[in-house]
Amino acid sequence: MSTDDDTPQQPVDHYFSARPASADALRPLTVRLAGRDHEVVTAAGIFSPDGIDKGTRVLLEHAPAPPAQGRFLDLGCGWGPLALTLALESPDARVHAVDVNERALDLTRRNAALVGDADVVVTRPEDVDPDVRFDLVWSNPPIRVGKRALHELLLTWLPRLSDQEEAAAYLVVQKNLGADSLQAWLSSTLPGSMGPVRVTREASSKGFRLLRVGRD
């Protein structure tokens, strides 16, 4: 699937509003986050329930360490690996995790509690104050929802980067699912909604591109 065409895409179940998992459906999992092993839980009906997917690993391995303070966003949090990492690495920051999947939100809340030191605000997108601005965005965006839905998502959230000089969004996108065309689209489209921007490829690894969006 590519982001290069306008072919309608069928919804992918795990991106949408599955109910929270029952206690007996939870899967315990040991994952390494912020340099330490942590016990978390996942469940069927969400993205990558068996662990940290390759794209998210690329982001975690290649994105710069988050600043010590600020307001951060994990856009499309799933069971929470990015939000938890941000909270663990920057305990004085305010981390927001958003998703449209109720099961994913429930799991992220559970995992923030399990990790203990992770202070994460977990909400549906529409429940985030529209005036809030973010100093850092990390996202493994849902490419498979289709071009129109993806573009709407990014045009909603990326203009909410703060005016801080180092404010940036890091997006990991699979090369064969349109990473390069998405980079070109972001470069040409975002200035109309947020002023001058610079979109760069920060890394390329394991078939994924890590894109950085920052104000220019």
Secondary structure, DSSP 8 states (H G I E B T S, - for coil): --TTS-------GGGS------GGG-EEEEEEETTEEEEEEE-TTSSSTTS--HHHHHHHHHS----SSSEEEEES-TTSHHHHHHHHH-TTSEEEEE-S-HHHHHHHHHHHHHHSS--EEEE-GGGS-TT--BSEEEE---GGG-HHHHHHHHHHHGGGB-S-TT-EEEEEEEGGGTHHHHHHHHHHHTHHHHSSEEEEEEEEETTEEEEEEEE-
